[in-house]
């Protein structure tokens, strides 16, 4: 079994690949099982019954089983086609695993599944999927696509073209050679995470072998998550020991193809890993919430210099910034970030500095308050840490706390983001700092003592803003580890 430290290393590695937009997903039937779709054994059980064979004794021979059916019916596969339609056309709800994968910046999905859960999850996230299940589709690019979904064994809406039988597999390298080339290229240039996949597919084995022979010891590193053999899966203790030994050999054999295996006890652990991966990745992006009409007692010059240096150091330490161009601090956030970006000779990319100035006038059917709430939810969805500065505005002749910052705090809290009010800047930020500091673990979760101590210091108005800045950056860096 993988240790907690191994899990942390896996998540850290995958998060780094996400940052570089290098992570690809290969999804097998196991990923769709949680939605209620059948696996291959369940799909072909009626076929086995027709042939008077025991499906439990044919689990390693399912491709041949489908071929036997065709042989017995003079190459007629209409029954197989109908089974595909009956079992995979149901409009199932996407699973939490699909939702997380769709939310992450993954632009390449490969699957042997016939269902449409991956593309449905991508669409529901507001992204545009470009679906490929025929070779002719490879030559076309869907406008404004966010992710490509390669369905190498076909699509449920076209069952007669689906890869099912031995004949289909044997002809694959001829009929579907462009898919083989595309997957081979992705295996060389991207880091794959295999989910719900058993590695018994002959097509994938052929492609992996080609890549291994071509690149030998220079193969790219890939990862898979597998459930380890359990006693309840086996007939008796003898079978259990045999299956464990067989799995150990199989895992070592995957290393030939550059695939490292992470073993779990239960499939539910995949969701936990993906949730932690999303959280770790999101913590590379910081939402900066702030508004200031006054800067008591530090003054505008010192306060804006603090915001400028904070933004600059956040970018310098390879974090990303999302901000709504808050009153009185927005310009300093932008200037600090841009100075570091340009100093490095870099260009402005959306993920590095995402600015969303709030609309000031209602022009559509939605009132401005409702629009602002949706806007805040959208901005916060990009980040894993919400940082709050100052938080005051001038209204009806007096300075009051910013209700917009309070709303952003509540949204971030509901999202499970790490809440980081810099209480030393006063106003609403101090009010929020008091709330979090009073019940830190209940709000921000369990963290090392060092983080709690640093957070506690961020509410101390007696220390300089330079010290506050140093402690804030230190805290952010620890959070990312």
C-alpha positions as CSV (number, residue, x, y, z in Angstrom):
1,X,0.0,0.0,0.0
2,X,1.1,3.5,-0.8
3,X,2.1,5.6,2.2
4,X,0.8,9.1,3.1
5,X,4.2,10.6,2.0
6,X,3.9,8.8,-1.4
7,X,0.5,10.2,-1.9
8,X,1.8,13.7,-1.1
9,X,4.6,13.2,-3.7
10,X,2.1,12.0,-6.3
11,X,-0.2,15.0,-5.8
12,X,2.7,17.4,-5.8
13,X,4.0,15.9,-9.1
14,X,0.6,15.9,-10.8
15,X,0.0,19.5,-9.6
16,X,3.3,20.6,-11.2
17,X,2.3,18.9,-14.4
18,X,-1.1,20.7,-14.3
19,X,0.8,24.0,-13.8
20,X,2.7,23.4,-17.0
21,X,-0.5,22.1,-18.8
22,X,1.2,18.7,-19.3
23,X,-1.2,16.4,-17.6
24,X,-3.4,14.1,-19.7
25,X,-6.0,11.5,-18.5
26,X,-6.6,8.0,-19.7
27,X,-9.9,6.8,-18.5
28,X,-11.1,3.2,-18.4
29,X,-14.4,1.6,-17.5
30,X,-13.7,1.9,-13.8
31,X,-14.1,5.7,-14.0
32,X,-17.7,5.3,-15.3
33,X,-18.7,2.5,-13.0
34,X,-19.6,4.9,-10.2
35,X,-22.2,6.5,-12.5
36,X,-23.9,3.1,-12.8
37,X,-22.6,2.0,-16.1
38,X,-21.7,-1.7,-16.6
39,X,-18.2,-3.0,-17.0
40,X,-17.1,-5.3,-19.8
41,X,-18.0,-8.5,-17.9
42,X,-21.5,-7.2,-17.1
43,X,-22.0,-6.0,-20.7
44,X,-21.1,-9.3,-22.2
45,X,-22.9,-11.6,-19.7
46,X,-25.9,-12.0,-22.0
47,X,-23.6,-13.0,-24.8
48,X,-21.8,-15.6,-22.5
49,X,-25.2,-16.9,-21.5
50,X,-26.2,-17.4,-25.2
51,X,-23.0,-19.3,-25.8
52,X,-23.5,-21.3,-22.6
53,X,-20.3,-20.1,-21.1
54,X,-19.6,-18.8,-17.6
55,X,-18.8,-15.1,-17.7
56,X,-16.8,-15.5,-14.4
57,X,-14.5,-18.0,-16.1
58,X,-14.1,-15.8,-19.2
59,X,-13.0,-12.5,-17.5
60,X,-9.6,-12.6,-19.1
61,X,-11.1,-13.6,-22.5
62,X,-13.8,-11.0,-23.1
63,X,-12.6,-9.9,-26.5
64,X,-12.6,-13.5,-27.7
65,X,-16.1,-13.9,-26.2
66,X,-17.5,-11.1,-28.3
67,X,-15.8,-12.7,-31.4
68,X,-17.3,-16.1,-30.6
69,X,-20.7,-14.5,-30.7
70,X,-20.0,-13.0,-34.1
71,X,-18.7,-16.3,-35.4
72,X,-21.8,-18.1,-34.3
73,X,-24.0,-15.5,-36.0
74,X,-22.3,-15.4,-39.4
75,X,-20.5,-12.1,-38.5
76,X,-23.7,-10.4,-37.5
77,X,-23.1,-8.1,-34.5
78,X,-26.5,-6.5,-34.2
79,X,-27.0,-8.0,-30.7
80,X,-23.7,-6.6,-29.6
81,X,-24.6,-3.2,-31.0
82,X,-27.9,-3.2,-29.2
83,X,-26.3,-4.1,-25.9
84,X,-24.0,-1.1,-26.3
85,X,-27.0,1.2,-26.9
86,X,-29.1,-0.3,-24.1
87,X,-26.3,-0.1,-21.5
88,X,-24.5,3.2,-22.4
89,X,-27.2,5.5,-23.9
90,X,-28.7,6.2,-20.5
91,X,-28.2,9.8,-19.5
92,X,-26.4,9.2,-16.3
93,X,-25.2,12.0,-14.0
94,X,-21.5,12.7,-14.1
95,X,-19.6,11.5,-11.1
96,X,-17.6,13.7,-8.7
97,X,-14.4,12.4,-10.3
98,X,-15.5,13.5,-13.7
99,X,-16.5,16.9,-12.4
100,X,-13.1,17.4,-10.7
101,X,-11.2,16.3,-13.8
102,X,-13.3,18.7,-16.0
103,X,-12.6,21.6,-13.7
104,X,-8.8,21.1,-13.8
105,X,-6.8,22.6,-16.7
106,X,-6.6,19.3,-18.5
107,X,-6.8,19.6,-22.3
108,X,-6.3,15.9,-23.3
109,X,-8.5,13.0,-22.5
110,X,-8.1,9.5,-23.9
111,X,-10.7,6.8,-23.1
112,X,-11.7,3.3,-24.2
113,X,-15.2,4.0,-22.8
114,X,-18.2,4.3,-25.1
115,X,-20.3,6.5,-22.8
116,X,-20.3,10.3,-22.9
117,X,-19.6,11.2,-19.3
118,X,-16.2,12.9,-19.9
119,X,-17.5,15.2,-22.6
120,X,-20.7,15.9,-20.6
121,X,-18.7,16.9,-17.5
122,X,-16.5,19.2,-19.6
123,X,-19.6,20.9,-21.1
124,X,-21.2,21.3,-17.7
125,X,-18.1,23.1,-16.5
126,X,-18.6,25.7,-19.2
127,X,-15.8,24.4,-21.4
128,X,-15.9,23.2,-25.0
129,X,-15.0,19.6,-25.7
130,X,-13.7,18.5,-29.1
131,X,-14.7,14.8,-29.5
132,X,-12.8,12.4,-31.7
133,X,-14.0,8.8,-32.3
134,X,-13.4,8.6,-36.1
135,X,-10.2,9.1,-38.0
136,X,-11.8,11.8,-40.2
137,X,-12.4,13.9,-37.1
138,X,-8.7,14.2,-36.3
139,X,-8.2,16.5,-39.2
140,X,-10.7,19.1,-37.9
141,X,-10.5,21.4,-34.9
142,X,-13.7,22.5,-33.1
143,X,-13.6,26.3,-32.6
144,X,-12.7,27.6,-29.2
145,X,-12.2,24.1,-27.8
146,X,-10.9,23.6,-24.3
147,X,-10.2,19.9,-24.3
148,X,-9.9,17.0,-26.8
149,X,-11.6,13.8,-25.9
150,X,-10.2,10.8,-27.9
151,X,-12.6,7.9,-27.8
152,X,-10.3,5.3,-29.2
153,X,-12.9,2.5,-29.1
154,X,-15.8,4.5,-30.5
155,X,-18.9,6.2,-29.3
156,X,-22.3,4.8,-28.1
157,X,-24.2,6.7,-30.8
158,X,-22.2,4.7,-33.4
159,X,-22.2,1.2,-32.1
160,X,-21.5,-0.5,-35.5
161,X,-18.1,1.2,-35.5
162,X,-17.2,0.4,-31.9
163,X,-14.2,-1.7,-31.2
164,X,-15.6,-4.9,-29.5
165,X,-14.4,-8.1,-31.2
166,X,-11.1,-9.7,-32.0
167,X,-11.6,-8.7,-35.6
168,X,-11.9,-5.1,-34.5
169,X,-8.7,-5.3,-32.5
170,X,-6.8,-7.0,-35.2
171,X,-7.8,-4.4,-37.8
172,X,-7.2,-1.5,-35.4
173,X,-3.7,-0.7,-36.4
174,X,-4.8,-0.5,-40.1
175,X,-8.2,1.3,-39.8
176,X,-7.3,3.5,-36.8
177,X,-3.6,4.2,-37.4
178,X,-4.0,8.0,-37.0
179,X,-5.3,7.3,-33.5
180,X,-2.3,5.2,-32.7
181,X,0.0,8.0,-34.0
182,X,-1.9,10.6,-31.9
183,X,-1.7,8.6,-28.7
184,X,1.9,7.7,-29.3
185,X,2.7,11.4,-29.6
186,X,0.8,12.3,-26.4
187,X,2.5,9.5,-24.5
188,X,5.8,11.1,-25.4
189,X,4.9,14.7,-24.8
190,X,2.5,14.5,-21.9
191,X,2.3,13.0,-18.4
192,X,-0.6,10.5,-18.2
193,X,-2.7,9.6,-15.2
194,X,-4.5,6.3,-15.8
195,X,-7.8,6.0,-14.0
196,X,-10.2,3.0,-13.9
197,X,-8.0,1.2,-16.4
198,X,-6.9,-2.5,-16.1
199,X,-4.2,-2.4,-18.9
200,X,-5.6,-5.5,-20.5
201,X,-6.5,-3.7,-23.7
202,X,-4.4,-5.1,-26.6
203,X,-4.4,-1.8,-28.5
204,X,-2.9,0.2,-25.6
205,X,-0.4,-2.6,-25.0
206,X,0.7,-2.4,-28.7
207,X,1.1,1.4,-28.5
208,X,3.0,1.4,-25.1
209,X,5.3,-1.2,-26.6
210,X,6.1,1.0,-29.6
211,X,6.8,4.0,-27.4
212,X,9.0,1.9,-25.1
213,X,11.1,0.5,-27.9
214,X,11.5,3.9,-29.6
215,X,12.5,5.8,-26.4
216,X,13.9,3.0,-24.2
217,X,15.2,4.5,-21.0
218,X,14.2,8.0,-22.0
219,X,10.4,7.4,-21.7
220,X,8.2,10.0,-20.0
221,X,7.0,9.2,-16.5
222,X,3.3,8.2,-16.2
223,X,1.1,7.2,-13.3
224,X,-1.8,5.0,-12.6
225,X,-4.0,4.4,-9.6
226,X,-5.0,0.8,-8.9
227,X,-6.9,-1.0,-6.2
228,X,-4.8,-3.7,-4.6
229,X,-6.1,-7.2,-4.6
230,X,-8.2,-8.0,-1.5
231,X,-9.2,-11.2,0.1
232,X,-12.8,-10.5,-0.5
233,X,-12.1,-10.5,-4.3
234,X,-10.8,-14.1,-4.2
235,X,-12.2,-17.6,-3.8
236,X,-10.0,-18.5,-0.9
237,X,-6.7,-17.7,0.8
238,X,-4.7,-19.6,-1.7
239,X,-6.2,-17.7,-4.6
240,X,-5.7,-14.4,-2.6
241,X,-2.0,-15.1,-2.3
242,X,-1.8,-16.1,-5.9
243,X,-3.6,-12.9,-7.1
244,X,-1.4,-10.7,-4.9
245,X,1.7,-12.2,-6.4
246,X,0.4,-11.8,-9.9
247,X,-0.5,-8.1,-9.3
248,X,3.0,-7.4,-7.9
249,X,4.5,-8.8,-11.1
250,X,2.1,-6.8,-13.2
251,X,3.0,-3.6,-11.4
252,X,6.7,-4.2,-11.9
253,X,6.0,-4.9,-15.6
254,X,4.3,-1.5,-16.0
255,X,7.6,0.2,-15.0
256,X,8.9,-1.0,-18.4
257,X,6.5,1.5,-20.0
258,X,7.4,4.3,-17.6
259,X,4.2,3.8,-15.6
260,X,4.4,4.1,-11.8
261,X,1.5,2.5,-9.8
262,X,-0.2,4.0,-6.8
263,X,-2.1,1.4,-4.8
264,X,-5.3,2.2,-2.9
265,X,-7.6,0.1,-0.6
266,X,-11.0,1.3,-2.1
267,X,-12.0,3.1,-5.2
268,X,-13.4,5.9,-3.1
269,X,-9.8,6.9,-2.4
270,X,-9.5,8.1,-6.0
271,X,-12.0,10.9,-5.2
272,X,-10.0,11.9,-2.2
273,X,-6.8,12.0,-4.2
274,X,-8.4,14.1,-7.0
275,X,-9.9,16.5,-4.4
276,X,-6.5,16.9,-2.8
277,X,-4.9,17.4,-6.3
278,X,-7.5,20.1,-7.1
279,X,-6.9,21.8,-3.8
280,X,-3.1,21.7,-4.2
281,X,-3.3,23.0,-7.7
282,X,-5.7,25.8,-6.8
283,X,-3.3,26.9,-4.0
284,X,-1.0,28.1,-6.7
285,X,-3.5,30.8,-7.4
286,X,-4.4,33.5,-4.9
287,X,-7.5,35.6,-5.0
288,X,-6.7,39.1,-3.7
289,X,-9.7,40.8,-2.2
290,X,-9.3,44.4,-1.2
291,X,-10.8,47.9,-1.1
292,X,-9.6,51.0,0.6
293,X,-10.9,54.6,0.7
294,X,-8.6,55.3,3.7
295,X,-5.5,53.5,5.1
296,X,-5.5,54.4,8.8
297,X,-3.0,54.3,10.6
298,X,-0.3,53.5,8.0
299,X,-1.2,56.0,5.4
300,X,-1.7,55.5,1.6
301,X,1.9,55.6,0.6
302,X,3.1,52.9,3.0
303,X,0.0,50.8,2.4
304,X,0.2,50.9,-1.4
305,X,3.9,50.0,-1.3
306,X,2.9,47.0,0.9
307,X,0.3,45.9,-1.7
308,X,2.8,46.5,-4.6
309,X,5.5,44.4,-2.9
310,X,3.0,41.7,-1.9
311,X,1.8,41.3,-5.4
312,X,5.3,41.3,-6.8
313,X,6.6,38.6,-4.4
314,X,3.5,36.5,-5.0
315,X,4.3,36.4,-8.7
316,X,8.1,36.0,-8.0
317,X,7.4,32.9,-6.0
318,X,5.4,31.4,-8.9
319,X,1.9,31.9,-7.6
320,X,-0.8,33.2,-9.8
321,X,-3.1,36.2,-9.0
322,X,-6.8,36.7,-9.5
323,X,-8.3,40.0,-8.5
324,X,-11.3,42.2,-9.1
325,X,-9.4,45.5,-9.3
326,X,-10.5,46.7,-5.8
327,X,-10.9,50.3,-5.0
328,X,-7.7,51.9,-3.8
329,X,-5.4,48.9,-4.1
330,X,-6.1,47.5,-7.6
331,X,-3.5,49.6,-9.3
332,X,-0.8,48.5,-6.8
333,X,-1.7,44.8,-7.3
334,X,-1.4,45.1,-11.1
335,X,1.8,47.2,-11.0
336,X,3.6,44.8,-8.6
337,X,2.6,41.7,-10.6
338,X,3.6,43.3,-13.9
339,X,6.9,44.5,-12.7
340,X,8.0,41.0,-11.8
341,X,6.5,39.4,-14.9
342,X,8.4,41.9,-17.2
343,X,11.6,41.6,-15.1
344,X,11.6,37.9,-15.9
345,X,11.1,38.6,-19.6
346,X,7.8,36.8,-19.4
347,X,4.5,37.6,-21.1
348,X,1.1,38.1,-19.4
349,X,-0.9,34.9,-19.5
350,X,-4.4,34.6,-18.0
351,X,-3.3,32.1,-15.4
352,X,-0.5,34.3,-14.1
353,X,-2.6,37.5,-13.7
354,X,-6.4,37.3,-14.1
355,X,-8.0,40.7,-13.6
356,X,-11.8,41.1,-13.5
357,X,-12.9,44.7,-13.0
358,X,-16.5,44.8,-11.7
359,X,-19.2,46.2,-14.1
360,X,-20.4,49.5,-12.7
361,X,-23.7,50.0,-14.6
362,X,-26.7,47.7,-15.2
363,X,-27.4,47.2,-18.8
364,X,-29.1,43.7,-18.9
365,X,-32.0,42.1,-17.1
366,X,-30.0,41.1,-14.0
367,X,-29.6,43.7,-11.2
368,X,-26.1,44.8,-10.5
369,X,-26.0,43.1,-7.0
370,X,-26.9,39.7,-8.5
371,X,-24.4,40.1,-11.3
372,X,-21.6,41.0,-8.8
373,X,-22.3,37.9,-6.7
374,X,-22.0,35.7,-9.8
375,X,-18.9,37.5,-10.8
376,X,-17.3,36.9,-7.4
377,X,-18.2,33.2,-7.5
378,X,-16.5,32.9,-10.9
379,X,-13.4,34.7,-9.9
380,X,-13.0,32.7,-6.7
381,X,-13.4,29.4,-8.6
382,X,-9.9,29.9,-10.0
383,X,-8.1,30.0,-6.7
384,X,-7.4,28.0,-3.6
385,X,-6.3,30.8,-1.3
386,X,-8.3,34.0,-0.6
387,X,-6.3,36.9,0.7
388,X,-8.1,39.9,2.2
389,X,-6.7,43.4,2.6
390,X,-8.2,46.5,4.3
391,X,-11.8,46.4,3.3
392,X,-13.5,49.8,3.7
393,X,-15.5,52.2,1.5
394,X,-17.0,55.7,1.7
395,X,-20.8,55.6,1.9
396,X,-23.3,58.2,3.0
397,X,-20.6,60.6,4.2
398,X,-18.7,58.1,6.4
399,X,-16.2,55.2,6.2
400,X,-17.8,51.7,6.6
401,X,-16.6,48.2,6.3
402,X,-16.8,46.6,2.8
403,X,-19.8,44.3,2.5
404,X,-18.4,43.1,-0.9
405,X,-15.3,41.7,0.9
406,X,-17.6,40.0,3.4
407,X,-19.4,38.3,0.6
408,X,-16.2,37.2,-1.1
409,X,-15.1,35.8,2.3
410,X,-18.3,33.8,2.6
411,X,-18.0,32.4,-0.9
412,X,-14.4,31.4,-0.4
413,X,-15.3,29.8,3.0
414,X,-18.1,27.8,1.3
415,X,-15.6,26.7,-1.4
416,X,-13.3,25.3,1.2
417,X,-10.5,27.7,0.3
418,X,-7.7,28.7,2.7
419,X,-8.9,32.1,4.2
420,X,-6.0,34.6,4.7
421,X,-7.2,38.0,6.0
422,X,-4.3,40.3,6.7
423,X,-5.7,41.6,10.0
424,X,-2.9,44.2,10.4
425,X,-4.4,46.2,7.5
426,X,-7.5,46.8,9.6
427,X,-11.2,47.4,8.7
428,X,-13.1,44.4,7.3
429,X,-9.8,42.4,7.0
430,X,-9.3,42.7,10.7
431,X,-12.9,41.6,11.4
432,X,-12.4,38.5,9.2
433,X,-9.0,37.8,10.8
434,X,-10.6,37.8,14.2
435,X,-13.2,35.3,13.1
436,X,-10.7,32.9,11.5
437,X,-8.1,33.2,14.4
438,X,-10.8,32.4,16.9
439,X,-11.6,29.1,15.3
440,X,-8.7,28.5,12.9
441,X,-8.9,24.7,12.5
442,X,-12.7,24.6,12.1
443,X,-12.4,27.2,9.3
444,X,-9.1,26.5,7.6
445,X,-8.5,22.9,8.5
446,X,-5.6,21.2,10.3
447,X,-2.2,22.6,9.5
448,X,1.3,22.6,11.0
449,X,1.7,24.8,14.1
450,X,4.0,27.1,12.1
451,X,1.1,28.1,9.9
452,X,-1.1,28.9,12.8
453,X,1.6,31.0,14.4
454,X,2.3,32.9,11.3
455,X,-1.4,33.5,10.8
456,X,-1.7,34.8,14.3
457,X,1.1,37.4,13.6
458,X,-0.8,38.7,10.6
459,X,-3.3,40.4,12.9
460,X,-0.6,42.2,14.9
461,X,-0.9,46.0,14.0
462,X,2.2,46.7,16.1
463,X,4.7,45.1,13.7
464,X,5.8,46.7,10.4
465,X,4.2,46.0,7.1
466,X,7.6,44.7,5.9
467,X,7.4,42.0,8.6
468,X,3.8,41.3,7.7
469,X,4.8,40.9,4.1
470,X,7.7,38.5,5.0
471,X,5.4,36.4,7.2
472,X,2.6,36.3,4.5
473,X,4.9,35.0,1.8
474,X,6.4,32.5,4.2
475,X,3.0,31.2,5.1
476,X,2.0,30.9,1.4
477,X,5.1,28.9,0.6
478,X,4.5,26.5,3.4
479,X,0.8,26.0,2.3
480,X,2.0,25.0,-1.1
481,X,4.3,22.2,0.1
